């Protein structure tokens, strides 16, 4: 038992093992012990003899050992067949049979063995491969270059699981800063689900998403409403979803065009190249095959390919929009997130153009910080100086325009959809048309002004007449009050109402006045001015 502690230290904890190999080795060592008083020396001596015999058996040709002994199943002889595949030494077994009695499985195994082990048929294999390239290029490419194990297309499985767990549809939110969803994960999930709807349910029979009828668009969007709440959407949110549908429709159409180009013969592509995503919708594949062969589309595809080849700056950031990357940089404390994102996305080892543009941006940003620091106390460190708003955007656009020129439209290089430039002044023809439209509007406004002035003049005349009538009514009321006062004081007042032709003139009061009243003719003129003066 004395040796057990040392073995425990060397071997560690006891593990369950198959004991047969150990017992076999112990038996060989036990048989090599000739002197039991010195077992270690006996084992070493026997092991030296074993190694010497092994060396002699492997390197001395005259000694017959297990290393140079013929194999137990040695068939012997040399085959002289012309094909190397049939020159192998083998021992026949079983009864003699004819070749026609082989089963189909045996024939397939023999065929495979000949194709993979016979050097004499390599020329025929090359000829067959060339023929397959001409007739079935996509099939041959898929066999020679198997597809890597990557993430498959989106099938909305996670979204459907979420709606089942919450028992409610997902509400889509909108952020003005990104012109998209508030977070990158929400935008990515929605974009992938829109792509799944386009691939699965959208008919591919139109040039673009905008050219599709509204009824079909509503039907396709209805498939998205299974998991998303699309009710009561404002204009910005509806425009964001519509842009996603347009982009995914364009991307899916481009993927189908690449699949179509894998076939050398368009007729073969039409008959045998329908993708599995369009199974059951062969009419869409038929329309696409005709559309891809149209002169306008071929010309456009060629022009787009040439324009892509002319691009000098290529980003390596994937499909995530730049606005989310800039937001992440702002949260990290970056003072110029636009410049930092440009360095992350475009600058790569060996790209001298991108590196030089990035260095120019950094130098200008340092100058801006120094200028801002000059307006602060001298002890203010440069790290705590805040640059002016939009300084990074101005530096980025100026550096890219000086190097690559200004891009037409409102799109800004290096910004993606995060920000748009203010539109420039239009061309001469557009300006002339705009001026003509403005002149027409001006003339219409002038005619409206003339009409309004005429109406104002009419209103002024009416107001003047109303004022005159008011004055006349006031004087008439004064006259009535004066006549009443005269009548009350007993002064005879002539009647200005023409008498009736059937009745004689009666006095105003029922009693006889004391003084006679002069007869006043109807046609007598009465001077009202003297009466009121």
C-alpha distance (Angstrom), angle and dihedral (degrees) to the residues before:
residue distance angle dihedral
X1 . . .
X2 3.79 . .
X3 3.79 93.9 .
X4 3.83 95.6 51.6
X5 3.83 97.5 81.8
X6 3.79 91.3 54.7
X7 3.79 91.5 48.1
X8 3.79 89.5 48.8
X9 3.79 90.5 53.1
X10 3.79 92.9 47.9
X11 3.79 99.4 39.4
X12 3.77 99.5 35.5
X13 3.79 123.1 -151.3
X14 3.79 118.2 -0.5
X15 3.83 113.6 -98.3
X16 3.76 128.1 -168.3
X17 3.80 108.9 -105.6
X18 3.77 138.6 166.0
X19 3.81 102.3 -93.3
X20 3.80 98.9 -159.9
X21 3.85 97.2 87.3
X22 3.79 90.3 45.0
X23 3.79 93.2 48.8
X24 3.81 90.7 47.4
X25 3.80 91.5 52.8
X26 3.79 91.5 46.2
X27 3.82 89.5 50.8
X28 3.82 91.5 53.6
X29 3.79 90.9 48.3
X30 3.81 90.9 47.9
X31 3.81 91.8 52.0
X32 3.80 90.6 51.8
X33 3.82 92.4 58.3
X34 3.83 107.0 99.3
X35 3.79 97.5 160.9
X36 3.78 110.9 46.7
X37 3.78 90.7 -168.1
X38 3.81 89.3 65.2
X39 3.83 107.6 28.1
X40 3.82 95.2 160.7
X41 3.82 93.7 55.2
X42 3.80 91.5 46.5
X43 3.82 91.5 52.4
X44 3.82 92.5 49.1
X45 3.80 92.4 48.7
X46 3.80 92.3 49.1
X47 3.83 91.0 47.8
X48 3.80 91.8 53.0
X49 3.79 90.0 52.2
X50 3.82 90.6 49.0
X51 3.79 92.5 52.3
X52 3.82 91.5 47.8
X53 3.80 92.1 51.5
X54 3.78 91.2 48.2
X55 3.80 91.3 52.1
X56 3.81 92.1 49.4
X57 3.80 91.4 47.6
X58 3.80 93.0 53.2
X59 3.80 101.5 40.6
X60 3.85 106.4 26.4
X61 3.81 108.7 78.8
X62 3.80 96.4 -165.8
X63 3.80 93.8 61.5
X64 3.81 116.1 86.3
X65 3.79 107.1 -137.6
X66 3.79 138.5 147.8
X67 3.81 90.6 -88.3
X68 3.83 96.9 61.4
X69 3.79 99.0 29.1
X70 3.84 115.6 114.4
X71 3.76 116.6 -101.0
X72 3.74 119.6 -94.8
X73 3.85 93.2 -118.6
X74 3.78 98.0 39.4
X75 3.82 108.9 153.4
X76 3.79 93.8 -171.4
X77 3.79 127.0 -161.1
X78 3.80 132.0 85.4
X79 3.81 122.7 -97.6
X80 3.82 118.2 -138.0
X81 3.83 101.0 -166.7
X82 3.81 117.3 142.8
X83 3.80 94.7 -128.5
X84 3.78 115.7 66.6
X85 3.76 91.8 -142.3
X86 3.83 90.5 65.8
X87 3.82 97.0 43.4
X88 3.79 94.1 80.5
X89 3.80 117.1 119.7
X90 3.76 109.8 -116.2
X91 3.78 138.7 155.6
X92 3.79 115.5 -126.2
X93 3.76 117.9 -129.4
X94 3.75 133.9 -170.9
X95 3.80 128.8 21.1
X96 3.79 123.4 -39.9
X97 3.82 110.6 -93.8
X98 3.79 136.2 176.2
X99 3.80 121.6 -106.4
X100 3.80 92.6 -115.8
X101 3.80 90.3 66.5
X102 3.81 92.8 65.2
X103 3.76 113.7 113.3
X104 3.79 120.6 -118.1
X105 3.78 90.6 -108.6
X106 3.82 92.0 53.2
X107 3.80 90.7 49.2
X108 3.82 91.1 50.9
X109 3.81 90.6 50.8
X110 3.81 91.6 49.1
X111 3.80 90.9 46.8
X112 3.79 91.6 51.1
X113 3.82 91.4 48.0
X114 3.80 92.0 52.7
X115 3.82 93.3 47.5
X116 3.79 93.1 51.0
X117 3.84 101.8 36.8
X118 3.81 107.8 33.6
X119 3.80 115.7 89.6
X120 3.79 94.0 -171.2
X121 3.81 93.8 71.3
X122 3.83 96.7 54.7
X123 3.81 91.4 103.2
X124 3.81 90.6 55.3
X125 3.79 91.0 48.4
X126 3.81 91.0 52.7
X127 3.80 90.9 49.5
X128 3.80 91.0 50.1
X129 3.81 91.1 49.3
X130 3.82 91.8 52.9
X131 3.79 90.1 50.7
X132 3.81 90.8 50.2
X133 3.80 90.5 50.9
X134 3.78 90.3 56.4
X135 3.79 97.9 44.2
X136 3.82 105.2 29.4
X137 3.81 109.6 17.6
X138 3.80 96.7 158.9
X139 3.81 92.9 50.2
X140 3.79 92.3 50.1
X141 3.79 92.4 46.2
X142 3.78 92.3 51.7
X143 3.81 90.7 50.5
X144 3.79 96.5 47.4
X145 3.79 95.6 39.6
X146 3.78 108.9 35.9
X147 3.77 115.9 -157.6
X148 3.76 116.2 -99.9
X149 3.75 120.5 -114.7
X150 3.79 99.5 -99.4
X151 3.77 134.5 149.6
X152 3.78 109.1 -70.2
X153 3.80 127.0 -131.8
X154 3.78 119.6 -66.0
X155 3.81 115.2 -93.8
X156 3.83 98.1 176.9
X157 3.80 91.5 -112.6
X158 3.80 96.0 138.9
X159 3.80 91.9 44.4
X160 3.80 92.2 50.1
X161 3.81 90.1 48.5
X162 3.80 90.8 51.6
X163 3.80 92.6 51.1
X164 3.80 90.6 49.0
X165 3.79 92.8 50.4
X166 3.81 95.1 46.3
X167 3.82 94.1 35.2
X168 3.80 89.7 -138.8
X169 3.76 139.2 87.7
X170 3.79 122.1 -102.2
X171 3.81 117.4 -100.4
X172 3.80 115.2 -137.0
X173 3.80 116.9 -138.0
X174 3.80 129.3 -161.3
X175 3.81 132.0 -145.5
X176 3.81 121.5 -162.0
X177 3.82 92.9 -151.9
X178 3.80 93.4 61.2
X179 3.81 97.2 26.0
X180 3.81 82.4 -133.4
X181 3.81 140.7 59.6
X182 3.83 117.2 -27.6
X183 3.83 95.0 -111.4
X184 3.79 134.7 35.0
X185 3.81 92.7 -122.5
X186 3.80 92.6 55.2
X187 3.79 91.1 47.4
X188 3.81 92.2 48.4
X189 3.81 93.2 48.6
X190 3.80 93.0 49.0
X191 3.81 92.8 45.3
X192 3.81 92.2 50.6
X193 3.80 91.8 49.0
X194 3.80 91.5 49.3
X195 3.80 88.9 51.3
X196 3.80 90.2 51.5
X197 3.81 90.6 52.3
X198 3.81 91.0 49.3
X199 3.80 93.5 50.2
X200 3.79 95.0 44.0
X201 3.80 107.4 35.1
X202 3.81 110.5 13.8
X203 3.83 116.8 99.3
X204 3.82 111.0 -132.0
X205 3.79 99.9 -141.2
X206 3.80 103.3 113.7
X207 3.77 136.3 72.5
X208 3.80 94.1 -122.2
X209 3.77 141.9 -9.8
X210 3.81 91.7 -96.1
X211 3.80 91.1 54.7
X212 3.81 90.5 56.4
X213 3.83 115.9 101.6
X214 3.78 116.4 -103.3
X215 3.80 91.8 -119.1
X216 3.81 91.7 58.7
X217 3.81 91.5 45.0
X218 3.79 91.0 53.1
X219 3.80 90.5 49.3
X220 3.81 92.1 51.1
X221 3.81 92.3 46.2
X222 3.77 87.7 50.9
X223 3.81 88.7 66.7
X224 3.80 88.8 58.0
X225 3.81 91.4 49.2
X226 3.82 89.3 67.6
X227 3.81 89.4 80.1
X228 3.83 101.6 15.7
X229 3.78 130.9 59.0
X230 3.82 106.2 -122.2
X231 3.80 97.2 169.0
X232 3.82 123.3 118.9
X233 3.81 95.5 6.8
X234 3.79 118.1 174.8
X235 3.80 122.2 -132.9
X236 3.82 95.7 -95.7
X237 3.79 94.1 49.6
X238 3.79 93.1 45.0
X239 3.81 90.5 49.3
X240 3.82 90.7 50.6
X241 3.82 92.3 52.4
X242 3.80 91.2 44.5
X243 3.83 90.3 52.9
X244 3.80 89.9 52.4
X245 3.80 91.1 52.3
X246 3.81 91.1 48.1
X247 3.82 93.1 49.3
X248 3.80 94.2 46.5
X249 3.80 92.0 46.6
X250 3.81 89.6 52.1
X251 3.82 92.5 47.0
X252 3.81 93.5 48.1
X253 3.78 90.8 49.0
X254 3.82 89.6 50.9
X255 3.82 90.8 51.1
X256 3.79 90.6 51.5
X257 3.80 89.6 49.7
X258 3.82 90.5 55.0
X259 3.80 88.7 49.9
X260 3.80 89.7 50.8
X261 3.82 92.0 50.1
X262 3.81 91.1 56.9
X263 3.81 88.1 76.0
X264 3.78 119.7 75.1
X265 3.79 93.0 -156.4
X266 3.84 116.9 54.3
X267 3.79 90.4 -154.7
X268 3.80 90.8 56.8
X269 3.80 89.2 48.0
X270 3.80 90.1 52.6
X271 3.80 95.1 48.2
X272 3.81 101.8 36.5
X273 3.80 107.9 14.4
X274 3.80 103.4 72.2
X275 3.84 106.1 134.5
X276 3.76 118.9 -123.6
X277 3.82 90.2 -117.0
X278 3.82 88.7 64.7
X279 3.79 96.5 47.4
X280 3.78 107.0 134.5
X281 3.82 89.4 22.1
X282 3.79 99.5 72.5
X283 3.80 90.2 144.3
X284 3.82 88.9 69.0
X285 3.81 91.3 52.2
X286 3.80 90.3 48.1
X287 3.81 91.0 52.2
X288 3.81 91.4 47.1
X289 3.81 92.8 51.0
X290 3.79 89.8 53.8
X291 3.79 92.0 43.9
X292 3.81 93.3 50.6
X293 3.82 90.1 54.3
X294 3.80 94.7 50.2
X295 3.79 117.4 116.6
X296 3.80 93.8 -125.5
X297 3.79 93.9 50.8
X298 3.81 93.3 45.3
X299 3.80 90.2 51.0
X300 3.79 92.2 47.7
X301 3.82 92.9 47.2
X302 3.79 91.1 50.5
X303 3.80 92.0 49.3
X304 3.81 92.1 47.9
X305 3.79 91.1 49.6
X306 3.79 90.6 52.5
X307 3.80 91.9 48.1
X308 3.79 91.6 50.9
X309 3.80 90.0 51.2
X310 3.82 89.7 54.5
X311 3.79 94.2 56.2
X312 3.78 112.2 118.5
X313 3.81 99.7 -174.2
X314 3.80 117.8 55.2
X315 3.79 120.0 -178.1
X316 3.80 121.4 -141.5
X317 3.79 100.9 -163.5
X318 3.78 102.8 103.0
X319 3.78 123.9 -132.4
X320 3.81 98.9 -41.0
X321 3.84 109.9 117.1
X322 3.79 117.7 -112.4
X323 3.80 92.9 -123.1
X324 3.82 91.8 68.4
X325 3.80 91.1 49.1
X326 3.80 90.1 50.9
X327 3.79 90.6 49.1
X328 3.80 90.0 52.5
X329 3.81 89.8 50.4
X330 3.81 90.9 50.9
X331 3.79 90.5 52.4
X332 3.81 88.7 52.1
X333 3.81 89.2 56.6
X334 3.79 100.7 -102.7
X335 3.81 114.5 163.9
X336 3.80 93.6 -159.6
X337 3.83 105.8 31.9
X338 3.80 92.6 167.2
X339 3.81 92.0 58.9
X340 3.81 93.5 43.7
X341 3.80 92.1 50.4
X342 3.81 89.7 49.8
X343 3.79 89.1 55.5
X344 3.81 92.3 47.5
X345 3.78 94.7 47.6
X346 3.80 107.7 34.5
X347 3.81 108.6 22.4
X348 3.80 112.7 91.2
X349 3.82 131.4 158.1
X350 3.77 109.5 -81.9
X351 3.82 95.9 20.4
X352 3.79 98.5 115.0
X353 3.81 95.2 174.3
X354 3.80 94.3 56.2
X355 3.80 91.6 43.4
X356 3.82 92.8 51.8
X357 3.82 92.5 47.8
X358 3.79 90.7 48.5
X359 3.79 92.2 50.0
X360 3.81 89.9 50.7
X361 3.80 90.0 52.6
X362 3.81 92.0 49.7
X363 3.82 91.9 50.5
X364 3.80 91.8 50.3
X365 3.79 91.3 47.6
X366 3.81 90.5 53.5
X367 3.81 89.9 51.2
X368 3.80 90.0 51.3
X369 3.81 91.1 51.0
X370 3.80 91.6 48.8
X371 3.79 91.2 50.1
X372 3.80 90.7 49.8
X373 3.82 90.4 47.5
X374 3.82 91.1 53.0
X375 3.81 88.9 66.2
X376 3.82 92.1 54.1
X377 3.82 130.9 69.2
X378 3.82 113.2 -67.9
X379 3.80 93.4 -115.2
X380 3.82 93.2 59.7
X381 3.84 109.8 115.8
X382 3.77 117.7 -128.9
X383 3.81 91.6 -122.7
X384 3.80 91.7 64.9
X385 3.81 95.4 48.5
X386 3.80 113.5 109.9
X387 3.81 115.4 -145.9
X388 3.82 121.4 -133.3
X389 3.80 117.1 -86.3
X390 3.81 115.2 -83.4
X391 3.81 91.1 10.8
X392 3.80 92.1 130.2
X393 3.79 91.9 48.9
X394 3.81 92.3 50.2
X395 3.81 92.6 47.8
X396 3.81 91.8 48.0
X397 3.80 95.5 49.4
X398 3.81 94.3 43.9
X399 3.81 93.7 49.5
X400 3.81 93.3 48.3
X401 3.81 94.1 44.4
X402 3.80 92.3 49.8
X403 3.81 91.1 51.3
X404 3.81 104.3 33.5
X405 3.79 103.3 16.8
X406 3.77 129.7 -115.6
X407 3.76 115.4 -54.9
X408 3.82 115.4 -132.3
X409 3.76 117.6 -105.9
X410 3.77 129.0 17.0
X411 3.84 97.2 -56.2
X412 3.81 115.2 118.4
X413 3.79 121.0 -150.2
X414 3.77 113.0 -121.7
X415 3.81 94.0 18.9
X416 3.79 104.6 76.4
X417 3.79 109.2 -169.3
X418 3.80 93.3 -28.5
X419 3.78 92.4 98.5
X420 3.78 140.6 1.3
X421 3.79 130.5 -146.5
X422 3.78 122.3 -120.0
X423 3.83 109.9 -97.4
X424 3.79 117.8 -99.1
X425 3.80 126.4 -126.4
X426 3.77 111.4 -77.0
X427 3.79 127.5 -111.1
X428 3.82 123.9 -89.7
X429 3.80 95.3 -96.2
X430 3.77 91.4 47.5
X431 3.81 89.8 45.6
X432 3.80 91.3 51.0
X433 3.77 92.0 49.9
X434 3.78 90.0 46.1
X435 3.83 90.2 48.8
X436 3.79 91.0 50.2
X437 3.77 90.7 51.1
X438 3.79 90.8 47.8
X439 3.82 91.3 49.7
X440 3.79 90.4 51.1
X441 3.78 90.0 50.3
X442 3.81 90.0 47.4
X443 3.80 92.6 51.9
X444 3.79 90.5 48.2
X445 3.79 90.0 50.5
X446 3.82 90.8 48.1
X447 3.80 91.5 52.3
X448 3.77 88.9 49.7
X449 3.81 89.3 50.2
X450 3.82 91.0 51.6
X451 3.78 90.6 51.1
X452 3.78 90.5 48.6
X453 3.81 91.5 49.6
X454 3.81 90.6 50.6
X455 3.77 89.8 50.9
X456 3.79 90.5 48.2
X457 3.83 90.1 52.2
X458 3.79 90.7 50.0
X459 3.77 90.0 49.5
X460 3.81 90.3 50.2
X461 3.81 90.9 52.2
X462 3.77 90.9 48.9
X463 3.79 90.4 49.2
X464 3.83 90.3 50.8
X465 3.80 91.3 50.5
X466 3.77 90.7 47.5
X467 3.81 89.3 50.8
X468 3.83 91.3 50.7
X469 3.77 90.5 48.7
X470 3.76 89.1 50.4
X471 3.80 91.6 52.3
X472 3.82 90.6 47.7
X473 3.77 91.3 49.9
X474 3.80 89.9 49.4
X475 3.81 91.6 52.5
X476 3.78 91.2 45.9
X477 3.78 89.9 52.9
X478 3.83 89.7 49.2
X479 3.79 90.1 50.7
X480 3.80 92.5 49.4
X481 3.78 91.6 50.5
X482 3.85 90.9 48.2
X483 3.78 92.8 50.3
X484 3.77 91.0 48.6
X485 3.80 90.3 51.4
X486 3.81 90.5 50.4
X487 3.77 92.0 49.1
X488 3.78 91.8 49.8
X489 3.81 91.0 50.5
X490 3.82 91.2 55.4
X491 3.76 97.4 -109.3
X492 3.78 110.7 140.8
X493 3.77 111.7 -114.4
X494 3.77 120.2 -162.8
X495 3.77 117.7 -123.9
X496 3.77 114.8 -117.1
X497 3.80 95.1 -168.3
X498 3.80 111.7 100.2
X499 3.78 111.0 -116.6
X500 3.74 123.7 -116.2
X501 3.78 116.6 -100.2
X502 3.81 92.6 -134.0
X503 3.81 99.5 50.8
X504 3.78 130.9 48.8
X505 3.76 122.5 -115.6
X506 3.84 110.7 -83.1
X507 3.76 125.5 -162.6
X508 3.77 118.7 -105.6
X509 3.81 92.8 -117.0
X510 3.76 126.5 49.4
X511 3.87 94.9 -125.0
X512 3.78 127.3 73.1
X513 3.77 114.9 -100.1
X514 3.76 118.1 -127.4
X515 3.79 95.5 -129.6
X516 3.75 124.1 56.6
X517 3.74 117.6 -110.6
X518 3.75 119.6 -133.1
X519 3.71 116.7 -120.6
X520 3.82 110.1 -107.7
X521 3.70 118.9 -157.8
X522 3.75 120.3 -134.6
X523 3.72 93.3 -122.9
X524 3.82 95.2 51.2
X525 3.78 115.0 125.0
X526 3.81 116.9 -123.9
X527 3.80 119.7 -154.5
X528 3.79 104.6 -143.6
X529 3.81 93.0 179.4
X530 3.79 92.5 63.5
X531 3.74 90.1 47.1
X532 3.79 94.0 57.5
X533 3.80 97.3 38.0
